[in-house]
Amino acid sequence: MSRIGRAPIAVPPKVEVKWTDDNFVTVKGPKGELSQQVDPELTLKLEDGQLTVSRPSDGREHRSKHGLYRTLVNNMVVGVTTGYTKSLEIHGVGYRANKIGNNLVILVGYSHPIEVQPPAGVTLSVDGIDAASKATKISVSGIDKQLVGSVAAEIRHIRKPEPYKGKGIRYAGEKIRRKAGKAGKVGGKKK
């Protein structure tokens, strides 16, 4: 059984956490500011740099919300202090990405380049230029964990890795289950 909700959230000295009577939490830190509506039935308490979230009862709904909102507030604290980064890799002959201004231009086998505009609060960067001068690594970074993950998933969705040759856009370290191709002519006609 999970005990995530009971774990205290360590709030660094440079981070400021405020909330209203209806539990609208705002977290300010060196990298920016995030806010989230927490269920009003839960209680927040800040003592000695430790933020705790407590629930009114042990009912099923309160238990599930307890762990959820504690994790969301923790993600905000981590986001404004260190931030989040998702890395993507492009595999395939001729597949590459370029950065033009804030936008990302991806060439992955379509008849036209795909342009990705990042939402506010997310930065895209291209690195990993190899000997053939093709940028094959993309980094998505920002302070909002949900937004960073969402943008990374949208970029991966442009060309998902296919199972035969493994070509496409994948997360860094992601394993692709490969399938065997055609066996070829085994029992063909003899001349």
N, C-alpha and C positions, 0 to 999 in steps of 0.2 A: 504494500500500500504506500502510495506516494506521500511524502511529508514536505513537499515543495512549499506549500503555503505558509508553513510555520517557520521556515528559514528566514532570518533577518536579512535585510538588504543593506550592505555596507555603503554609506554615503560619504565620499571623499570630502575633505574640507573645502575644495574649490567648487563644489556642486551645491546648488540651492534648490530645495524641494519645498513647494508650497501647494496647498490644496484648499478648496472652498468648502462650504458646509455640505454641498451636494456631491462632494468627492471629485471635483474636476482638478486633476493633478497637473502641475506644471513643474518641469525640471529644467533648470538653467545650468549650463556648464561652459567650459572653455571652448567647446566646438559648436555650441548653439543652444537652442531651446526647443523642447518637445512638450506636448500636452496630450492628455488622455483622460477620458471620462471613466472613472472607476465606479463600480456598482455602489449606490448610496448605502446599502445595507452593511457593507464592510467598513471596518474602522481602521484608520491609519494613525500611527503614533511614531514620533521621531524622538529618540533619546540617545545621547552620546554617539552621534554619527551612525546610528543603527535605525533603519526604518522598518517597522513591523506592520503587517497586515493581519487583522484578526476578523473572525467571522462570528455572527451572533449565535449560531446553533450548529449542530452536527448533521443537519439535513443534507440530502443528496445534492440539491441545487447549491447550497451554501458551500459545500466542500469543493464542488467543481469550480465555482467562481473564485474561491479563495486562492487556489493554485494558479489559475489563469491570470488574475489581476496582479498577483505578486510577481509573476514572471514578466508581465507587460511593463510594470513599473521598474523592475530590475533592468529590462532591456533599454528603457529610456535612460537610466543612470549610466549604464555602460556606453550607450550611444553618444551621450554628450561628453564623456570623458575620453574614450578611445576610438569610437566609431566602429563601423562594420565594413567589411570588404568581401566581395564575392569575385572569384577569378574564373574566367572562361577560357577555353582553348579552342582554336579553329584547326581542324584536320581536313586535309584534302588538297589535291593538286590545284594550284591557282586560287585557292580560297585565302582571303586576307581581309584585314580591316584597316581603315584609315580614320584619323580624327580631323575633322574640318570644323574649326571653331569649337563650339561645345558639342556639336553633333558627331555621331559615329556613322561612317559609311562602310557597309559590309558587302563584300563581293563573295558570294557562296554558290556560284553556279546558275543563278537566274539570269535572264536576259538583260536585267537592269540592276544597278546597285541599290541596296536597301539602306535607307537613311533612318537612324534612330535618334530622336530628340529626347534627352533625359528630362524628367520632371525636376522641379525646383528642389534643391537639397540633395541631389544625386550627381556625382561627377563620374564621367567615363574616361578611361585612359587606355591607350594602346601601347603595348611594349612587346618584347620578345622578338625583335627584328633579327632574323637569322641571316646566314650567308647569302641567301638569294634575295635579301631585302624585302621580305614579306612579313608583315606584322601579324602574328598568330595568337597573341595573348591579349585578352581584354580584362580590365579590372573595373568593377562597379563598386563605388564606395560612397558612404554617406552616414548620417547619424541615426536614421530611422531604419531599424532592422527589417520591418515588413516591406518598406518601400524598396530597399536595396535588393531583397530577395525577389520581389515582384518584377523589377526591371531586369534582373539577371535571367529570370525565367522567360520573360518576353523575348530577350535576345536569343536565348537557346531555342525558343520556339520557331525562330526564323528558318533554321535548318537543323532539325533534330538529327542526332547521329544515327546513321542507318546501320543495320546489323551485318551487312555482308562485307563491306570494306572499312567501316567505321568512320566514314566521312561525315562531317557536319560540325556543329558547335556543341561542345560539352563542357560541364563543370570541370575545373582542375581536379585531377585525381579520380574522376568518375570512370568506372569500368563499364565497358560496353560488351554485352553478351553477343558473341559473334555466331553467325550461322554458317553452315557449309554451303557452298554454291552448288551449281550443277556438277554432276559427276563426269559429264562428257560422254562421248560415244564409247561404250564398253563393248557391246556386242554388235558392232556394225557389220555391214555386208563385206564379204571377202571378194576380191577380184581375181 
